[in-house]
Amino acid sequence: MNPAYSVILFTVLSGVGYGLLAVLGLLCLFSLNAASVLMNISVLLISLILITAGLISSTSHLGRPERAWRALSQWRTSWLSREGVLAVLTYVPALLLALIWGIEFVPENSVLWAELWAELWKDEIQTYISVIGGVAGLFAISTVFCTGQIYASLRTIPAWHYSLTTPIYCVLSITSGLLLWIFLSALFGYDVNQIIMVITIGMLEASLILKWVYWRYVDSAEFGVTKADAIGFETQTQVQNLEPANQTQNYLMREMGYHIARKHALKLRRYAALAGFIMPALLLLLVFVNPSYALVFSFAAIISYLFGLLIERWLFFAEAKHIVTLYY
């Protein structure tokens, strides 16, 4: 498939944003979110900015972006529609969290309503934050799940129609959220939680293993049908085109028949593995050795991870072959 940069940006940016929101929601659910209201608001806003930027970039790939809202009506049968519905619903609990933390951030006694809020809800506020945060996290990771299912449900592209496609999307999203959370914790002067560090390193290595298994599958993936099947002969029958289907390149050949050389694919896989999974894990290990440099190492880790993720996502599209290429 011809890699569309708008879709690559959408899946990477929104994946990081939803991953960060899922991490924040999970921490809220277990009352482990930061004590600083300012940090909680900042994390929430960053996640929403990344999500919104990703969604906006995805519309540039549409022929008629103004009609994108119509896709929301097909949620019963379409993973794309379900993704859109959940993407919209995710804003509801996220904005409720922003409202709660925003009111908490207002200095007490500065305005009457802020004082009344603190008096009436101070005992129940953490319960509401836990519930709303949990719902926001659930919607966030569910949206990423639907994104993965959009590709995994396409039987015409064997490289995508695979059981690990959706889990990889979810794992990469959560891992990026954990890395960004670690960096923001260091930025706001908090000691990085060692348990979260260990979990993040484990997620990075799990991502590497999953991608290695996926790449092995891509190398052996076949269409499952042949040219002989298409015209009613037995599968083993040798069928050869006498003339090319087209004298010049058309849309299907350009979009569905994109080809990347094997040697280049292997090289890019190594870059993706090194920058996306190995280097961030090593940089996080350095934080254990010297916590005083947590901000520097965590920043380098998230930059390296994003670079590797962009390569991984480009390969995801470039290595996929559509069954229509059999015709050509």
C-alpha positions in Angstrom: 0.0 0.0 0.0 1.2 3.5 -0.7 1.8 5.0 2.8 -0.4 8.1 3.2 1.5 10.5 5.5 -1.8 12.0 6.8 -2.8 8.5 8.0 0.6 7.9 9.5 0.5 11.1 11.4 -3.1 10.4 12.5 -2.3 6.9 13.9 0.9 8.0 15.6 -0.3 11.3 17.1 -3.7 10.0 18.2 -2.2 6.8 19.4 0.2 8.7 21.7 -2.7 10.9 22.8 -5.1 8.1 23.6 -2.3 6.1 25.2 -1.5 9.1 27.6 -5.2 9.5 28.3 -5.5 5.8 29.0 -2.6 5.9 31.4 -4.0 9.0 33.1 -7.4 7.3 33.4 -6.0 4.1 34.9 -4.0 6.1 37.4 -7.1 8.1 38.4 -9.1 4.8 38.7 -6.6 3.6 41.4 -6.1 7.1 42.9 -2.5 7.1 41.7 -2.6 10.3 39.6 -0.3 13.2 40.5 -1.0 15.2 43.6 -0.5 18.4 41.5 -3.7 19.6 39.9 -1.5 21.6 37.5 0.2 18.4 36.3 -3.1 16.5 35.9 -4.5 19.4 33.8 -1.4 19.6 31.7 -1.3 15.8 31.0 -5.0 15.9 30.1 -4.6 18.9 27.8 -1.5 17.4 26.1 -3.4 14.2 25.4 -6.4 16.0 24.0 -4.2 18.2 21.8 -2.4 15.1 20.4 -5.8 13.4 19.8 -7.3 16.4 18.1 -4.2 17.0 16.0 -4.3 13.4 14.8 -8.0 13.5 14.0 -7.6 16.7 12.0 -4.7 15.3 10.1 -6.8 12.2 9.1 -9.3 14.4 7.4 -6.7 15.5 4.8 -6.8 12.0 3.4 -10.5 12.2 2.7 -11.9 13.1 -0.7 -14.8 15.0 0.9 -13.8 15.9 4.5 -17.1 17.8 5.1 -19.0 14.5 4.9 -16.8 12.7 7.4 -19.6 13.0 10.1 -21.8 10.7 8.0 -19.5 7.7 8.8 -20.7 7.9 12.5 -24.1 6.4 11.5 -22.6 3.0 10.4 -21.4 2.0 13.9 -23.3 -1.3 13.8 -21.2 -2.8 11.0 -18.2 -0.6 10.5 -15.1 -0.4 12.7 -14.3 2.9 11.2 -17.6 4.3 12.3 -17.1 2.8 15.8 -13.7 4.4 16.0 -15.4 7.8 15.1 -18.1 7.4 17.7 -15.7 6.4 20.5 -13.4 9.3 19.5 -16.2 11.7 20.0 -17.4 10.1 23.2 -13.9 10.1 24.7 -14.0 13.9 24.8 -17.0 13.8 27.3 -15.3 12.3 30.3 -12.0 14.0 29.4 -13.6 17.4 29.4 -15.4 16.6 32.7 -12.0 15.8 34.2 -10.7 19.1 32.9 -13.7 20.9 34.5 -13.2 19.3 37.9 -9.5 19.9 38.0 -10.0 23.4 36.6 -12.3 24.3 39.4 -10.0 22.7 41.9 -7.1 24.8 40.5 -9.0 28.1 41.3 -7.7 29.5 44.6 -10.2 29.0 47.4 -12.3 32.0 48.4 -11.4 33.8 45.1 -14.9 33.3 43.9 -18.1 32.2 45.6 -18.8 29.2 43.3 -15.3 27.8 43.8 -15.7 28.0 47.5 -19.1 26.3 47.4 -17.7 23.6 45.1 -15.0 22.8 47.6 -17.4 22.7 50.5 -20.0 20.5 48.8 -17.9 18.1 46.9 -14.5 17.9 48.8 -15.3 14.4 50.3 -16.7 12.9 47.1 -14.4 14.6 44.5 -11.8 11.8 44.4 -14.5 9.2 43.8 -15.8 11.2 40.8 -12.3 11.6 39.5 -11.7 7.9 39.8 -14.9 6.9 38.0 -14.7 9.6 35.3 -11.0 8.9 34.7 -11.6 5.2 34.4 -14.3 5.8 31.8 -12.0 8.2 29.9 -9.2 5.6 29.9 -11.6 2.9 28.7 -12.9 5.0 25.9 -9.4 6.0 24.9 -8.0 2.5 24.6 -11.3 1.3 23.0 -10.8 3.9 20.3 -7.3 2.5 19.6 -8.7 -1.0 19.5 -11.2 0.1 16.8 -8.4 1.7 14.8 -6.5 -1.6 14.8 -9.7 -3.5 13.9 -10.2 -1.3 10.8 -7.0 -2.9 9.4 -7.3 -6.3 10.9 -10.7 -6.8 9.4 -9.5 -6.4 5.8 -9.2 -9.9 4.4 -8.0 -8.5 1.1 -4.7 -7.5 2.7 -3.1 -10.5 4.4 -0.4 -8.5 6.2 -3.1 -6.7 8.1 -5.7 -9.5 8.5 -3.7 -11.0 11.4 -4.5 -11.7 15.0 -1.6 -9.5 16.3 -2.5 -6.3 14.3 -4.9 -4.9 16.9 -3.0 -5.9 20.0 0.1 -4.3 18.6 -1.8 -1.0 18.1 -3.0 -1.1 21.7 0.4 -2.0 23.2 2.2 0.7 21.2 -0.4 3.3 22.2 -0.1 2.4 26.0 3.7 2.3 25.8 3.8 5.7 24.3 1.5 7.0 27.0 3.7 5.6 29.7 6.8 7.1 28.2 5.2 10.5 27.9 3.8 10.2 31.5 7.4 9.5 32.8 8.7 12.5 31.0 6.0 14.8 32.2 6.5 13.5 35.8 10.2 14.4 35.6 9.3 17.8 34.0 7.1 18.7 36.9 9.7 17.7 39.4 8.3 14.4 40.6 10.4 11.4 41.4 9.6 8.9 38.7 7.7 5.9 40.0 9.9 2.9 39.7 7.0 0.5 39.2 5.8 2.5 36.3 9.4 2.5 34.9 9.6 -1.3 35.1 6.2 -1.7 33.5 7.2 0.7 30.7 10.5 -1.2 30.0 8.5 -4.5 30.0 6.0 -3.0 27.5 8.8 -1.8 25.3 10.3 -5.3 25.1 6.9 -6.9 24.7 6.3 -4.4 21.7 9.6 -5.6 20.2 8.7 -9.2 20.5 5.2 -8.6 19.0 6.6 -6.7 16.1 9.3 -9.3 15.4 6.5 -12.0 15.3 4.4 -9.7 13.1 7.3 -9.1 10.7 8.0 -12.8 10.4 4.3 -13.3 9.5 4.4 -10.5 6.9 7.4 -12.2 5.2 5.4 -15.4 4.8 1.9 -13.9 4.3 0.1 -15.0 1.1 -3.1 -14.0 -0.6 -4.7 -17.4 -0.2 -6.0 -17.2 -3.8 -4.2 -17.2 -7.2 -4.9 -16.0 -10.7 -6.1 -19.5 -11.5 -8.8 -19.2 -8.7 -10.0 -15.9 -10.1 -10.8 -17.4 -13.5 -12.2 -20.7 -12.3 -9.2 -23.1 -12.7 -7.6 -25.3 -10.1 -5.3 -23.4 -7.7 -2.2 -25.3 -9.0 -2.8 -24.3 -12.6 -0.2 -21.9 -14.0 -1.7 -18.7 -15.3 0.3 -16.0 -17.0 -0.8 -12.6 -18.4 -0.3 -12.2 -22.1 -0.6 -8.5 -21.9 -0.4 -6.0 -19.0 -3.7 -4.9 -17.6 -2.8 -1.2 -18.2 -0.2 0.5 -20.4 0.3 3.3 -17.9 0.1 3.4 -14.1 -3.4 3.9 -12.7 -4.8 4.7 -9.3 -5.0 1.0 -8.1 -1.4 0.3 -9.2 -0.2 3.5 -7.5 -2.1 3.1 -4.2 -2.5 -0.7 -3.9 0.6 -1.9 -5.7 3.2 0.1 -3.8 6.4 -2.0 -3.4 9.4 -1.6 -1.1 12.6 -3.5 -1.8 13.3 -6.4 0.6 16.7 -5.1 1.6 15.2 -1.6 2.4 12.4 -3.2 4.5 14.9 -5.1 6.6 17.1 -2.0 7.1 14.0 0.0 8.2 12.9 -2.7 10.5 16.2 -2.6 12.3 16.0 1.2 12.6 12.4 0.9 14.0 13.5 -1.7 16.5 16.5 0.2 17.6 15.0 3.6 17.9 11.5 2.5 18.9 12.1 -0.2 21.5 15.7 -0.8 22.3 17.0 2.7 22.8 14.1 3.9 25.0 14.5 0.9 27.2 18.2 1.6 27.7 17.5 5.2 28.4 15.0 4.3 31.1 17.5 2.0 32.6 19.9 5.0 32.8 17.3 6.7 34.9 17.6 4.0 37.5 21.4 4.5 37.5 21.2 8.3 37.8 17.7 9.6 38.7 19.0 13.2 38.7 19.1 13.0 34.9 15.5 11.6 34.6 14.3 14.6 32.7 17.0 14.4 30.0 16.9 10.6 29.7 13.1 10.4 29.6 13.0 13.2 27.0 15.5 11.4 24.8 13.5 8.2 25.3 10.2 9.7 24.0 11.9 11.3 21.1 13.6 8.1 20.1 10.4 6.2 20.5 8.4 8.5 18.3 11.0 8.4 15.6 10.9 4.6 15.7 7.1 4.6 15.8 7.0 6.7 12.6 9.2 4.2 10.8 7.2 1.3 12.1 3.9 2.8 11.0 5.4 3.7 7.5 6.4 0.0 7.1 3.0 -1.1 8.3 1.5 0.5 5.2 4.4 0.0 2.7 4.7 -3.7 3.3 1.0 -4.4 2.9 -0.1 -5.9 -0.4 -3.7 -5.7 -1.7 -5.1 -8.7 -3.4 -6.0 -6.6 -6.4 -2.3 -6.5 -7.4 -2.8 -10.1 -8.7 -4.7 -8.5 -11.6 -1.6 -6.5 -12.6 
